[in-house]
């Protein structure tokens, strides 16, 4: 005769152990900046906790966002091709990407109001404080 109680305990323990060992999907961050050094700096500042995709200009930023559906976008305003504000507006108009948090990173302080009106989640000036950027990204990804 079977002992269902023992079997159930064993099955439950295996499920719990599997849940602990199952890899979780790393969050994906799309970094859109025409400066390679800025993209590298952001990867270093944000550590190895995330998967990164990069785009050096507006059109490739939009293509990448539509292809990978990132968890967060870091977007420079002054991008070749399509500027950052136009990219942000297109992201907000796309039903599949409209809720993705977008962090604006720029050397142009006068663009803060326009970025907010276009739907930016956060606004950072270059140069930025690394700990503040890391904290903001973590906060946006938790929300």
Secondary structure, 3 states (H helix, E strand, C coil): CCCHHHHHHHHHHHHHHHHHHCCCCCCEEEEECCCHHHHHHHHHHCCCCCEEEEECEHHHHHHHHHHHCCCEEEEECCCECCCHHHHHHHHHHCCCCCCCEEEEEECCHHHHHHHHHHCCCEEEECCCCHHHHHHHHHHHHHC
